[in-house]
Amino acid sequence: MARFEKTAMDAALNNLRQALIFATRGMSVDDLARRPAEGKWCAAEILEHLCLTYSGTAKGMGRCLDAGKPLATSPTFKQRMMAAVVIGFGHMPSGRQSPKAVYPRGMPAPEAVAQMEARMTAMEEAIARCEARYGAGVKLLDHPILGPLTGREWRKFHCVHGHHHLRQIDRLRVART
């Protein structure tokens, strides 16, 4: 078994983390909870959603480690196309409904802000442990929409996804002034 040594967070994920911290700095609890429109997420819900995606990826990587092998399957044609758009071109299509597993559940705004950084770090460490054990180019785990991804691809997904939501938070921040 490869020994895992804690490494610095991936630079792109670290940049995203810093941008999310900056975007929410100075926002009050009311600002974080303000919805742009009926049925749209507020900044706190966006952060909770991101927290849930980070935790979900970390748990999935933990399942790979517990199983002693990657859990990725073969991709479908549709998954390959979606992965090309998101991972290859760095574009997150808008208007897609969030999977229920990562739908906000009502985490208090201050907790969502505080948890984002910790959960992102835990996810990065879980990905790095899987890469150390199975190899950097190995498909580790299936994303529910994009299919099987390597550690690098998981990081890229979370960066593209996070920046998609960061733009939403930025619009909410501007709207409050």
N, C-alpha and C positions, 0 to 999 in steps of 0.2 A: 504494500500500500504506500502510495506517495505521501510524504509528509507535507502537511499544509502549514505554511508560514503566513501570518497575516501580512497582507500587502496594502499599499496605498490604494485608495479607491480609483477606479478607472477615471481618467481625466475628463472625459465627456460627461460621465455621471456626476463627477464632482462639480463641473461647471453648471449642470442642471440643478444640483442641490443648492449651489450658491445663488443661482437665479431665482429659485423658488423662495429661498430665505429673503432675498432682497425684495421680491415682489410682494411679500406679505408683511414685511417690516413696516411698522407704523399703522397697520390696519387694526382697527378696534374690533372687538367681538361683534359689534353690530355690523361693521363693514364686512367682516368675514361671513356673516350670516345673511347678508342682503342678496336677494335673488334678482337677477336681471329681468326676469319675466316669469310668469306662471309656468311651472313645469321645467324650468331651467335650474341648473345647479348653482349654488352660491360657492364662494371661494373655499369655505370650510368643507363642503361636500366634495369639491374637486380634490382637495388635499386628502380627505378620507379615502376617496376612490384610488388615488395614487398609493396611499399607504396599503390598501388592500391588494393592489397589484404587486407591490414589492413583497408583501408577506406571502402572497400566493406563489410567486416565483421562488422565494426562499424555501417554502414548504415543499414545493415540487423538487427542488434540488436536493433537499433532505431525503425525499423518497428515493431519489436516484442513489444517494450514498447508502441508505439503508438496504436497498435492493442489491447493492454491489455491482450495479451496471446502469448504463444510460437507459432511459425509459422511452426514448423517441421511437416513433413508428415511421412508416414510409409516408411521404407527403402525397396528397391528392393534387391534381392539376390546379384546382381552385386555390389550394393553400400555397402552391408555388407562385401563382400569379399575385396573390395578396402579399406574400413575403417579398416579392420583387418590388412591389409598390412601396411598402413600408420600410423594409430593410435596405433594399437596393437604391430606391430613389429618395428615401427619407420623407415620404409623404404619408400623413395619417388622414385617411378619408373622413370627412365630417358626416354627421347625420347618422352614424351607426349607433345602435342601442348598446349600452354597456351590458356585458354578461352579468347575470344576477349575482354571481359569486363576488363580484367586485363593485356592486352597486352600493352607494353610501347608505349607512344604517342609522345615522344620527349621532356620530361621534361629536362631542363638544368641540367647538372651534379651537380653543387653546390646546386641547389634546391633539387635534389633527395637525396643528402647526408643529407641536413638539415631537410627535411620532414620526413625521415624514422623514426626518434625517436619520433617526435610529433604524427605521425599517429599510431605508435605502441602503444603509451600511450593512445591515444583516443580509440583505439580498446579494450585495456585491461579494461579501465573504462566502456565501453559499455557492455562488457561481464559481468563484475562484477555487474552492475546495473540489468541486466537480471537475474543473479543468485540470487541477493538479492530479487527480486520480485517473481520469479517463482520457485526457489529452485536449489541447486547445481547439482542434478542428473537428471534434466529435459532436454529432447531434446529440444533445443531452436529454431534452424534454420537449414535449409538444406544447405549443401555444394553442389555445382553443380555436383560433381563427387562422393563424399563420402556419400551423403545423410544427414539425420538428425544427429546433433551432440549436445552434452552437452557443457557447457562452458569449462569444463576441456578438452574435446575432441577438441574444437576449438583451445584452447591454444596449445595442443599437435600438431595439424595439422600445425599451424603456426611455431612452433619450428622445426618440421621435414622439412617442406617446406623451412624455412629460412636457416637451416643448409645445405640443398641441394644446395641452391644458394650461401651460404657462401663459400662452397668448390669451386664453379666456380669463385668467386671473388678472392679467395686465389690463384687459378691457374693463373688468369690474373695478379695479383700482382707479382707473381714470374716471369712470362713471361716478364714483363717490365724491369727486371734487367739484 
